[in-house]
Amino acid sequence: MAIAATTTMRGPMVLKDWAQLLLLGAIWGGSFFFARIAVSELPPLVLVLFRVAIAATALQLYLAVRGPSFRLALPHTGLFFLLALANNVIPFSLIFAGQTELGAGVASVLNSTTPFWTLILANALTSDEKLSWNKLAGIALGIAGTAVMIGPGLVAGLGGPVWAKFALIGASVSYAVALMIARRFKGVPSPVIAAGQLTCSTIIMIPVVLFTYDAATLFSASPPVWAAVLALALLSTAFAYILYFNLVASAGAINASLVTLIVPASAILLGLLFLGERLELFELGGMALIALGLVTIDGRLFGRR
């Protein structure tokens, strides 16, 4: 999930920061697990609506109690609708569509390629995000890992349909575009950005779903699916945003970005334990290349050496 945040970096993380980082990785990894359960009965677009509407309501209540005021979002209404499309509506729709065919683990790994596309777009569209040697090497490793995960499926149909994997890549590119949009929210508190984009996403999705589906069938899912929907919206969206903001304030955005390495591991573990998922050997190889690419982009491991 793309997040708007400053790019400041603090000192080494303390035990509390590491605990928050691991918890956030587990929660965001859980979003792919919950979505895999929910799409078994709910159409992807309907699930998008429930996720953003419930999360938006929760964050609006949070702002009402804790602040800051949501009125800070009103001067940026048009920009919020753009962010809603790029950061919620489009990627959530693509991810949930892809997860009708792909397991939680594969989906999370493909989604973890977002930093690669972000660096490419930032280098092309901004003047303060230029590529260094480690970023170039990381991008090359990430693209190679993505090709390894998708390539065998083109030849032999392994590991799920190719269109579903490209849907996850499309979601990652959309998240990268969202980060470029989020850079324009100068002086807007992060909780307001989160609530604003989810509120605008809800406004967009209500007519889309009502014109596409019979309203009488929207609430016909089984109790386990509704539990997954609530967990996806309240735990993996609303609470995860609040936890992320706390982590950024405590450890800095660069340290917080390490969560990208934890999310796939969490999703894969949940898929293995509870959904009976298994990864193909080539998918494990692609995952290793993507993880190495993320570590290379981060650069700190090589800097220490």
Rosetta blueprint (number, residue, H / E / L):
1 M L
2 A L
3 I L
4 A L
5 A L
6 T L
7 T L
8 T L
9 M E
10 R L
11 G L
12 P L
13 M L
14 V L
15 L H
16 K H
17 D H
18 W H
19 A H
20 Q H
21 L H
22 L H
23 L H
24 L H
25 G H
26 A H
27 I H
28 W H
29 G H
30 G H
31 S H
32 F H
33 F H
34 F H
35 A H
36 R H
37 I H
38 A H
39 V L
40 S L
41 E L
42 L L
43 P L
44 P H
45 L H
46 V H
47 L H
48 V H
49 L H
50 F H
51 R H
52 V H
53 A H
54 I H
55 A H
56 A H
57 T H
58 A H
59 L H
60 Q H
61 L H
62 Y H
63 L H
64 A H
65 V H
66 R H
67 G L
68 P L
69 S L
70 F H
71 R H
72 L H
73 A H
74 L H
75 P H
76 H H
77 T H
78 G H
79 L H
80 F H
81 F H
82 L H
83 L H
84 A H
85 L H
86 A H
87 N H
88 N H
89 V H
90 I H
91 P H
92 F H
93 S H
94 L H
95 I H
96 F H
97 A H
98 G H
99 Q L
100 T L
101 E L
102 L L
103 G L
104 A H
105 G H
106 V H
107 A H
108 S H
109 V H
110 L H
111 N H
112 S L
113 T L
114 T H
115 P H
116 F H
117 W H
118 T H
119 L H
120 I H
121 L H
122 A H
123 N H
124 A H
125 L H
126 T L
127 S L
128 D L
129 E L
130 K L
131 L L
132 S L
133 W H
134 N H
135 K H
136 L H
137 A H
138 G H
139 I H
140 A H
141 L H
142 G H
143 I H
144 A H
145 G H
146 T H
147 A H
148 V H
149 M H
150 I H
151 G H
152 P H
153 G H
154 L H
155 V H
156 A H
157 G L
158 L L
159 G L
160 G L
161 P L
162 V H
163 W H
164 A H
165 K H
166 F H
167 A H
168 L H
169 I H
170 G H
171 A H
172 S H
173 V H
174 S H
175 Y H
176 A H
177 V H
178 A H
179 L H
180 M H
181 I H
182 A H
183 R L
184 R L
185 F L
186 K L
187 G L
188 V L
189 P L
190 S H
191 P H
192 V H
193 I H
194 A H
195 A H
196 G H
197 Q H
198 L H
199 T H
200 C H
201 S H
202 T H
203 I H
204 I H
205 M H
206 I H
207 P H
208 V H
209 V H
210 L H
211 F H
212 T H
213 Y L
214 D L
215 A H
216 A H
217 T H
218 L L
219 F L
220 S L
221 A L
222 S L
223 P H
224 P H
225 V H
226 W H
227 A H
228 A H
229 V H
230 L H
231 A H
232 L H
233 A H
234 L H
235 L H
236 S H
237 T H
238 A H
239 F H
240 A H
241 Y H
242 I H
243 L H
244 Y H
245 F H
246 N H
247 L H
248 V H
249 A H
250 S H
251 A H
252 G E
253 A H
254 I H
255 N H
256 A H
257 S L
258 L L
259 V H
260 T H
261 L H
262 I H
263 V H
264 P H
265 A H
266 S H
267 A H
268 I H
269 L H
270 L H
271 G H
272 L H
273 L H
274 F H
275 L L
276 G L
277 E L
278 R L
279 L L
280 E L
281 L H
282 F H
283 E H
284 L H
285 G H
286 G H
287 M H
288 A H
289 L H
290 I H
291 A H
292 L H
293 G H
294 L H
295 V H
296 T H
297 I H
298 D H
299 G L
300 R H
301 L H
302 F H
303 G H
304 R H
305 R L
